[in-house]
Amino acid sequence: MITKEQSGIDIPNGISLRSELSLRALRLALARGWLYERSDGAVPSIIFGRDEGGRHGNFHPDSYKAICANDAWAKRIEKVHTASRRMRARSNWQWKELDCCNSSDALLMNIFCHPETMAGMRIRNVLNTESNTLPEFGFKPRVPLHAAKHDSTEVDMKIGDLLIEAKLTESDFQSADPKLISRYRDLDSVFEPSSLPIRNGKHGGYQLIRGTLAAYASNCSFCVLCDARRPDLMEIWFKVLSAVRLVDLRCRLKLLTWQELASSLPNDLQEFLMEKYGICGVA
């Protein structure tokens, strides 16, 4: 297991996770000569690009090589960053969403596109899945709505019969008006609606509600992946989970931290996660 002290990067106490990731990314970019830019904002992010040598600072080299060799994965990392257009005058490449140092999708792909991640049983045991098939990113589960319609939104990843929603520095799991939630065919069968978290007239944890309904409709499991440094996100998930009526479905719903996952990953990937994200595996 790689410890925080072994990362070689001194991080000030008390800074936000977003600030920590930006600081780590900047120090690594400067030390290794990676191509990068800084975004605007109160807490600027580091945006990496692919340099002339084919290196991309936001990805583990083996993961990036595998991504580029897979058409579906390569297409995933080409989604244009929302700030790209207004930054083109300063940058000599078009920013992509997964170029950003605090992208949870990039972290997810770093782990699950690495050629050794799903090769052994340890990670499958942690995920509680027998599948070693290639993951599908941006999977559309087509959650049933009323009137024989379906939701067109995505979950971050599907591998075998496991759906995964991943978070890193995002503020929450999105909010939605109760009218939007009520469109789902199985809402009353799966949840006690009055127990779902609500604030300022909107339901919190919208992505979690959708993911749970997707797991129910497709007979899959649903896992929330977040950082151990984000207890606020865990709390939202537990609130949604407590509103689930069905005991058998609750058994297919889980929470896993990046830190818990890291302990079962290849050593070189553990080192990368520790240096770049401060994610240290737990014993």
C-alpha angles and dihedrals in degrees: 000000000000114000127213090246090058093058092082092220119112111215120192116240120251100026121130121262090246091054091047092053092049091049092048091048093049094049092048092047092052094044095048102032096243121168110254147149133198123239123222123252142087089291106030116212126216113243115200128205135193110265129213090269092057095252121141116192095206094062139058106248095240093045092049092050090052092047092052091050093054115072096208093047093045090053090052094060092050095072105126118243114244091234095049098097097053092045099049092098090063100035128061094211135049109259117234126205092243091052088075116103093225097048111132089199090057090050090050092051093045088060105037099037091055105110094229100046099088096028096094137048098245096078092041090053091051091050092040092230130123093205123108093175121131113277121247114220123208092019117186109214093185095226108211118255128186120282092038092290129134137218114247098203125116139238114214098245144357124198117174106313094339124102117197132197111193129200135178118156098353113129096231146327093278127263129245139192113256088242089062092049092049091062090078114101097215099040097111093041094053104032142037092231095203089059096055114108113265131181130174090356095306133102114244122215094040093161090051092051090050092047092050091049089048091053091050095048095046098036089239133134121251124212128188113210116198141146121276086227089066107071088157091068092047090053092055091051092050090051091053091044092053089059094058111111100196119081095198090052092049088059088060094051119086147166122221129175125219086239093058090047094048095065090067097049130099113280096246090052091048089054091050092050092049095050098041103032106018088238108153120187118240123230 
